[in-house]
C-alpha cells in the first residue's frame, strides 16, 4: 500500500525548497527595481504556506518508503514544481496563458529549453533568472537535491535516487546515496561557479553569466537573449560554453573521480569514449561539409559544427547558427543526435550513450550466437559481463522509447503542417533537447502550437526527463495492488 501520509510530508518539504528559489528571485527583482517583485513574493508565500501545511500538519509515524512510493513521489514532485513554478509568470503577467506558463516552466525544470516566448529580452530580470534557475535545479535532479540537503529525512533515498537519476545503472560515490547526492551537488555547484567566472571574464555581464552558467550546467539552453549565444559572436564564450556543456553531459560519478586524481578511470570508461567519438566524428563531418559549402574560414566552420553538435548531443539546446540552412547531410546527423543524448548520470537527456553502446554490443553478439548457437556469449561493458536484467532493461527502454516517439509523432501530426515539425517536436521534448526542425528550428519557438499540443509536449518532457518507466509504471494495475 502506498504511504500517502509520508509522501505528502516529503512533497511539502520539497515545496519549501522551491519557495526558497522563488524568494531568491525577489532579491533580483528588487536589485533591478522591476515590477515582478510582488509576483514572486506572492508565489513564494503561496508555495511556502502550502509546503509547510503539507509537511507540518500531517504527522508521520511510519517513515518507510517502498519502491513504488519512490516512483510516485518523483512523478508528483515534477508536476507540483511545475504548477507552483509557473505562478510568477501568471501573477506577473509575463506569460498570462496557463498552458503557456505550464509549458515554459516544465521545459525549464526538465531542462528541455523549448520556449513559447517570442521576445525573451522583454522579460524582467527576475523572470529570466527564474527560468534559468529552474533548469539548474532540474539538471541534477530535484529529488537528488532533497536527499543531499535534508539529512533528517529519515530515509536512505535509494529508491528516490534511482527513480530520478537517468541511466540503466546507478553508481554510488560513497557508502550511502545521501553522501553521493551531496558530492554530486558540490561538484555541480563548483563547476557552475567556475563557468560563471569564465563567462564574466568574457563579454557577458554578471547577470547573463549566472543565467547561462545555470542553463549550460543544467543542459537546459534557456538564454537571456533572443539570438541565444549567437548574440555575443565571441569565439571565447562559445569555446567555454562548449567545454562545460560537454562536461555537463558526462557522468558526474566519473567526473568526481577525475577531479580527485583518477583521470585514467574517465578515459577507460566505454561510455565516455563513445560519447567523445560521436562528438568528434559528427563535428568533423559537419565542419568539413560547412567549409565545402559556405567557403568560410575552417576554424569558424569547425567551431559552429562543434558548438551545435555538443549543444544537441548534450540536449542543451543553445544555438550559434541556424542549422536548418545547412546541407541535408548535416540535418540528418543532427536529427540523430537528438535521440542519442549524453552519458548516464549526467544532466543530459536522450537515450544515453551507455544504452546505445550496449544495444550495439548485444546486436553484434546476436550475430555471433547465430554462428555459434551453443556458445555462451555475454555482453561486456568496461571489461565486465553485463547482467541479463540490465540488458533486458536497456532493450525494454529502447523499445518503449521508440514506441512513445512513434505514437506521439502521429498525435502531433494532427496539430502541425508538416511531418518534420511533428516528429522533431516530439523527439526534442522527449529527449529534453529544446530546438528541433521545421517550424521549431533554433531561431523559432513553440508559440504557434495550440494549447492541447503544448500540454501534450509538456507531458512528454516530464516522461523523457524521468526516463519513461518512472511515469509509465504508475498506469499499471500491478502498481496499485497491495
Buried (B, 14 or more C-beta within 10 A) or exposed (E): EBBEBBBBBBBBBBBBBBBEBBBBBBEBBEEBEBEBBEBBBBBBEBBBEBBBEBBEEBEBEEEEBEEBBBBBBBBBBBBBBBBBBBBBBBBBEBBEBBBBBBBBBBBBBBBBBBBBBEEBEEBBBBBBBBBBBBBBBBBBBBBBBBBBBBEEBBBEBBBBBBBBBBBBBBBBBEEBBBBBBBBBBEBBEEBBEBBBEBBBEBBBEEBBBBBBBBBBBBBBBBBBBBBBBBBBEBEEBBBBBBBBBBBBBBBBBBBBBBEEEEEEBBEEBBBBBBBBEBBEEBBBBBBBBBBEBBEEEEEBBBBBBBBBBBBBBBBBBBBBBBBBEBBEEBBEBBBBBBBBBBBBBBBBBBBBBBBBBBBEBBEEBEEEEEEEEEEEEBBEBEEEEBEEEBBEBBBEBBEBBEEBBEEBBEBBBEBBEEEBBBBBBBBBBBBBBBBBBBBBBBBBBBEBBEEEBBBBBBBBBBBBBBBBBBBBBBEEEEEEEE
